[in-house]
Amino acid sequence: EVLTRPMLASGVNVLPAGDESTADYVLYLDVQRLDGNFDQKAVLDVRWTLRDKYNDVLARGIYVDEENVSGKTYDILTAAESRMVQRMAEHLTRRLPGFTGGRQ
């Protein structure tokens, strides 16, 4: 849900997982790391690949983010992780149209 909202807001249609039959482009996200420690930091490390409907690779990239965690509760830790996922979605919605010729 955190990832879907900014994608939809930028005009990217988001299909249910596994429904690639009608997609012009498919974005694969390989989450290498999404974790953190209380009173330290949270880390997000994602490898992404954008493919067209012919399965040709249009672009690949790495997104890494960190955020300080100020507290000792899971609510604080997961909120930091959610903000990092949100920033990754915003980053991708700015970058992807450049690889699709403006088509989303």
C-alpha positions as CSV (number, residue, x, y, z in Angstrom):
1,E,0.0,0.0,0.0
2,V,2.8,2.4,0.8
3,L,4.4,1.8,-2.6
4,T,1.1,1.8,-4.5
5,R,-0.1,5.3,-3.6
6,P,2.7,7.4,-5.1
7,M,2.8,5.1,-8.2
8,L,-0.9,5.7,-8.8
9,A,-0.6,9.4,-8.1
10,S,2.0,9.7,-10.8
11,G,-0.2,7.9,-13.3
12,V,1.4,4.4,-13.1
13,N,-1.2,1.7,-13.1
14,V,-0.6,-1.0,-10.5
15,L,-1.8,-4.4,-11.3
16,P,-2.3,-7.2,-8.7
17,A,0.7,-9.4,-8.0
18,G,1.1,-12.0,-10.7
19,D,-1.1,-10.2,-13.2
20,E,1.4,-9.2,-15.9
21,S,-0.7,-10.2,-18.9
22,T,-1.9,-6.7,-19.8
23,A,1.1,-4.7,-18.6
24,D,3.2,-2.7,-21.0
25,Y,6.0,-2.6,-18.3
26,V,6.8,-4.7,-15.3
27,L,8.8,-3.5,-12.4
28,Y,10.5,-6.2,-10.4
29,L,11.7,-5.3,-6.9
30,D,14.2,-7.5,-5.1
31,V,14.4,-6.4,-1.5
32,Q,17.9,-7.3,-0.3
33,R,17.4,-5.7,3.1
34,L,14.7,-4.1,5.1
35,D,15.5,-4.1,8.8
36,G,16.6,-2.0,11.7
37,N,17.5,-1.8,15.3
38,F,15.9,0.1,18.1
39,D,17.6,3.4,18.9
40,Q,20.0,3.0,15.9
41,K,18.9,2.9,12.3
42,A,16.7,1.2,9.7
43,V,18.0,0.2,6.3
44,L,16.4,-0.4,3.0
45,D,18.4,-2.0,0.1
46,V,16.5,-2.8,-3.1
47,R,17.6,-4.0,-6.6
48,W,15.0,-3.1,-9.2
49,T,14.5,-4.1,-12.9
50,L,12.1,-2.6,-15.4
51,R,11.1,-4.9,-18.3
52,D,8.8,-4.3,-21.2
53,K,6.0,-6.6,-22.3
54,Y,8.5,-8.6,-24.4
55,N,10.6,-9.2,-21.2
56,D,13.4,-7.0,-22.5
57,V,15.3,-5.1,-19.7
58,L,14.8,-1.4,-20.0
59,A,16.6,-0.4,-16.9
60,R,18.1,-1.6,-13.7
61,G,19.1,0.1,-10.5
62,I,19.8,0.0,-6.8
63,Y,18.0,2.0,-4.2
64,V,19.5,2.3,-0.7
65,D,18.2,4.4,2.1
66,E,18.8,4.7,5.9
67,E,16.8,6.4,8.6
68,N,17.6,6.9,12.3
69,V,15.3,5.1,14.7
70,S,14.7,7.1,17.8
71,G,12.9,4.7,20.2
72,K,12.5,1.1,21.3
73,T,9.1,0.1,19.9
74,Y,8.1,-1.8,16.8
75,D,5.7,1.0,15.9
76,I,8.7,3.5,15.7
77,L,10.8,1.0,13.7
78,T,8.1,0.0,11.2
79,A,7.2,3.7,10.7
80,A,10.8,4.4,9.8
81,E,10.8,1.4,7.4
82,S,7.5,2.6,5.8
83,R,8.9,6.1,5.3
84,M,11.9,4.6,3.4
85,V,9.6,2.5,1.2
86,Q,7.6,5.7,0.5
87,R,10.8,7.5,-0.5
88,M,11.8,4.6,-2.8
89,A,8.3,4.7,-4.5
90,E,8.7,8.5,-5.0
91,H,12.2,8.0,-6.4
92,L,11.0,5.3,-8.8
93,T,8.0,7.4,-10.0
94,R,10.4,10.2,-11.0
95,R,12.8,7.8,-12.8
96,L,10.6,5.3,-14.6
97,P,8.9,7.6,-17.2
98,G,12.4,8.4,-18.5
99,F,12.8,4.7,-19.4
100,T,9.4,4.2,-20.9
101,G,9.4,7.3,-23.2
102,G,7.0,9.0,-20.9
103,R,4.5,6.1,-21.1
104,Q,3.5,4.5,-17.8
